């Protein structure tokens, strides 16, 4: 069995011989890089669903401010839309967690490091109410009801504003009494919610939950950082190796690492395209500051500036 780097395009017959070990390194790098991309894609799905939920809340508040609709059907339509967005977020969070837990363990390799990684999830669950509530609420939603039981639009006068501006907002409530009907809803979490009152606004809870997942994502990235760097280098060095060997080739489009049979048949090709590496790096840059974002918010308030 032989191995080579070759372009799978019409008119190109040149190739660079490589060893079996080099081929296996490329195979391992390809698998690892696809997993690293999947991690970023899973987190990106989570963040995009979060953004859609927050956007839906803002848009609903704006409609209330502009049109003042308040009939039963309008409220139900708004609640249904926001419920759908929150359910989508909960599903994306669950999918991310189901992926990142085994992924992080496999990247950390040693048992002590893997145990430390597992402890992070337990720590967030124990210290973050939003984490506990949203995890339990997600299970409730999957098998029984909806997460949002009531909406409340409100407005208030900003007394400190010189022009007496009004601010508008919306609260999305889960009702402890509704959850109490679910006999399998986690009793300890229900007790915590009941201690907050019968109606609990979910906004700070889901924001804290996503912020906690942002911290976990940064930890997962750090776990695979050195390995991903090695895999990237394997792909880029293979491409450079072929280009250096055949500078007259018009491009390296279609470049693969391939097995070669005794009859010069190519099979088990690993495509050495770097587009998916660029996609991963784009997502790493795009989604890079979610550890403390629960302390930030969007406002339509006019920002005073001293312009001369």
C-alpha positions in Angstrom: 0.0 0.0 0.0 1.3 3.4 -1.0 0.2 6.9 0.1 0.4 10.3 -1.6 -0.8 13.9 -1.9 -2.6 14.5 -5.2 -5.0 16.8 -6.8 -8.2 15.0 -7.8 -8.8 17.2 -10.9 -8.8 16.5 -14.6 -5.4 17.1 -16.2 -3.3 16.8 -13.1 -1.2 13.6 -12.7 1.5 14.7 -10.4 1.7 13.5 -6.8 3.9 13.7 -3.6 4.6 10.4 -1.9 4.0 10.3 1.8 4.4 7.6 4.5 1.7 5.6 6.1 2.3 7.5 9.4 1.9 10.8 7.6 -1.3 9.7 6.0 -2.7 8.5 9.4 -1.7 11.9 10.9 -3.8 13.6 8.2 -6.7 11.2 8.9 -6.6 12.0 12.6 -6.2 15.8 12.0 -9.3 15.7 9.6 -11.4 13.9 12.3 -10.2 16.3 15.0 -10.8 19.4 13.0 -14.3 18.4 12.1 -15.1 17.8 15.8 -13.6 21.2 16.7 -15.8 22.8 14.0 -18.9 20.9 15.3 -18.2 22.3 18.8 -18.2 25.9 17.4 -21.3 25.2 15.2 -23.2 23.8 18.2 -22.3 26.9 20.3 -23.2 29.2 17.4 -26.6 27.6 17.1 -27.1 28.3 20.8 -26.1 31.9 20.6 -28.2 32.6 17.5 -31.2 31.1 19.2 -30.5 33.3 22.2 -30.3 36.4 20.0 -33.6 35.5 18.3 -35.3 35.2 21.7 -34.0 38.5 22.9 -34.9 40.1 19.6 -38.4 38.7 19.9 -38.8 40.3 23.3 -37.5 43.7 22.1 -39.8 43.6 19.0 -42.8 42.6 21.1 -42.1 45.5 23.5 -41.8 47.9 20.6 -45.1 46.8 19.2 -46.7 47.3 22.5 -45.3 50.8 22.8 -46.3 51.8 19.3 -49.7 50.2 18.9 -50.8 49.5 22.5 -52.6 46.2 21.5 -53.9 44.4 24.5 -56.7 42.1 23.5 -56.6 38.4 24.4 -55.6 37.1 20.9 -52.7 39.5 20.6 -51.3 38.4 24.0 -51.7 34.8 23.1 -49.9 35.3 19.8 -47.0 37.1 21.4 -46.8 34.5 24.2 -46.8 31.7 21.6 -44.0 33.4 19.6 -41.8 34.0 22.6 -42.5 30.4 23.9 -41.3 29.0 20.6 -38.1 31.1 20.8 -37.4 30.0 24.3 -38.0 26.3 23.6 -35.7 26.6 20.6 -33.0 28.0 22.9 -33.5 25.3 25.5 -33.2 22.6 22.8 -30.0 24.2 21.4 -28.5 24.4 25.0 -29.3 20.7 25.6 -27.8 19.7 22.2 -24.7 21.8 23.0 -24.3 20.2 26.5 -24.8 16.7 25.1 -21.9 17.4 22.7 -19.5 19.4 24.8 -19.3 17.0 27.8 -17.9 13.9 26.0 -15.9 16.2 23.7 -14.1 17.9 26.6 -13.4 14.6 28.3 -11.8 13.2 25.1 -9.7 16.3 24.6 -8.3 16.3 28.2 -7.2 12.7 27.9 -6.2 12.1 31.6 -8.7 11.0 34.2 -7.9 13.8 36.6 -8.3 16.5 34.0 -11.5 14.9 32.7 -12.9 14.8 36.3 -12.0 18.4 36.7 -13.9 19.2 33.5 -16.9 17.3 34.7 -16.7 19.3 38.0 -17.2 22.5 36.1 -20.8 21.5 35.1 -21.6 20.5 38.7 -20.2 23.8 40.0 -22.4 25.9 37.6 -25.4 23.8 38.4 -24.9 24.3 42.2 -24.0 28.0 42.1 -26.2 29.3 39.3 -30.0 29.3 39.8 -30.6 30.0 36.1 -28.7 26.9 35.2 -30.7 24.7 37.5 -34.0 26.2 36.5 -33.5 26.1 32.8 -32.2 22.6 32.8 -35.2 21.4 34.8 -37.6 23.6 32.7 -36.2 22.1 29.5 -37.2 18.6 30.8 -40.6 19.8 31.7 -41.1 21.4 28.3 -40.0 18.3 26.5 -42.6 16.0 28.2 -45.4 18.3 29.4 -46.0 22.0 29.2 -44.6 25.3 28.0 -42.0 27.5 29.8 -43.8 30.8 29.7 -47.2 31.0 31.4 -47.8 34.8 31.3 -46.6 38.0 29.7 -46.7 41.4 31.3 -46.0 44.6 29.4 -45.1 47.6 31.5 -44.0 51.2 31.2 -42.6 53.7 33.7 -41.6 57.3 33.9 -37.9 58.0 34.1 -38.1 60.7 36.7 -34.4 61.6 36.4 -34.9 62.4 32.7 -35.3 66.1 32.0 -37.9 65.4 29.2 -39.9 62.9 31.3 -39.2 60.0 29.1 -41.1 56.7 29.5 -39.4 53.3 29.3 -41.2 50.2 28.1 -40.4 46.5 28.9 -41.9 43.0 29.0 -41.7 40.3 31.7 -42.1 36.7 30.8 -43.3 34.7 33.7 -43.3 31.0 34.7 -45.8 30.2 37.4 -44.8 28.0 40.2 -48.4 26.8 40.6 -48.4 25.5 37.0 -45.1 23.6 37.6 -46.4 22.1 40.8 -48.9 20.1 38.7 -46.0 18.3 37.1 -45.4 15.5 39.6 -41.9 14.8 38.2 -40.7 18.4 38.2 -37.6 18.5 40.3 -38.8 19.3 43.9 -35.7 21.1 45.0 -35.8 23.5 42.0 -39.5 24.0 42.4 -39.0 25.0 46.1 -36.4 27.6 45.0 -38.8 29.0 42.5 -41.7 29.1 45.0 -39.4 31.1 47.4 -39.2 33.8 44.7 -43.0 34.0 44.5 -45.7 32.5 42.3 -44.6 34.4 39.2 -41.0 34.4 38.3 -39.5 36.4 35.4 -37.4 34.1 33.2 -35.3 36.8 31.6 -32.5 36.9 34.2 -32.6 33.1 34.6 -32.0 32.2 30.9 -29.4 35.0 30.6 -27.4 33.5 33.5 -27.8 30.1 32.0 -26.4 31.1 28.6 -23.6 33.0 30.4 -22.6 29.9 32.3 -22.5 27.9 29.0 -20.3 30.6 27.6 -17.8 30.0 30.4 -18.0 26.2 29.7 -17.4 26.9 26.0 -14.2 28.8 26.8 -13.0 25.9 28.9 -13.7 23.5 26.1 -11.8 25.7 23.7 -8.8 25.8 26.0 -8.9 22.0 26.3 -8.4 21.5 22.6 -6.3 24.5 21.8 -3.0 22.8 21.5 -4.4 19.8 19.6 -6.3 22.0 17.1 -3.1 24.0 16.5 -1.3 20.8 15.6 -4.1 19.7 13.3 -4.2 23.0 11.6 -0.4 22.8 11.0 -0.8 19.3 9.5 -3.3 20.6 6.9 -1.4 23.8 6.0 2.0 22.1 5.9 0.6 19.4 3.6 -0.7 22.0 1.2 2.6 23.9 1.3 4.5 20.7 0.7 2.6 20.0 -2.5 2.9 23.6 -3.7 6.6 23.6 -3.1 7.0 20.3 -5.0 5.0 21.4 -8.0 5.1 25.2 -8.3 3.9 25.0 -11.9 0.5 23.6 -10.8 -2.1 26.3 -11.4 -3.6 25.8 -7.9 -4.0 23.2 -5.2 -7.8 23.0 -5.6 -8.9 19.4 -5.1 -5.8 18.4 -3.1 -6.2 15.1 -1.1 -4.2 12.7 0.9 -4.9 9.3 -0.6 -4.2 5.6 -0.4 -2.9 4.2 -3.6 -3.4 0.5 -4.6 -0.9 -1.6 -6.4 -2.9 -0.9 -9.6 -2.5 2.9 -9.1 -6.1 3.3 -7.9 -6.8 6.1 -5.4 -9.2 5.6 -2.5 -9.9 6.7 1.1 -9.2 10.3 0.1 -8.9 13.0 2.8 -9.7 16.4 1.2 -7.2 19.0 2.3 -9.4 22.0 1.9 -9.1 24.7 4.5 -12.5 26.2 4.2 -13.8 24.5 7.3 -10.8 25.7 9.2 -11.6 29.2 8.2 -15.2 28.7 9.2 -14.1 27.5 12.7 -11.8 30.5 13.2 -14.6 32.8 12.1 -16.9 31.3 14.7 -14.2 31.5 17.4 -13.9 35.2 16.7 -17.6 35.8 16.4 -18.6 34.1 19.6 -15.7 35.1 21.9 -17.3 37.2 24.7 -20.2 35.5 26.4 -18.8 34.8 29.8 -20.1 38.0 31.5 -22.7 39.1 29.0 -25.6 38.6 31.5 -24.4 41.9 33.0 -25.0 43.8 29.7 -28.2 44.8 28.0 -29.4 46.6 24.9 -31.2 50.0 25.4 -32.9 52.4 23.1 -32.0 55.3 25.4 -30.4 58.3 23.9 -26.7 58.4 24.9 -25.6 61.8 25.9 -22.4 63.0 24.3 -20.4 66.2 24.9 -19.9 67.3 21.3 -18.3 70.6 20.7 
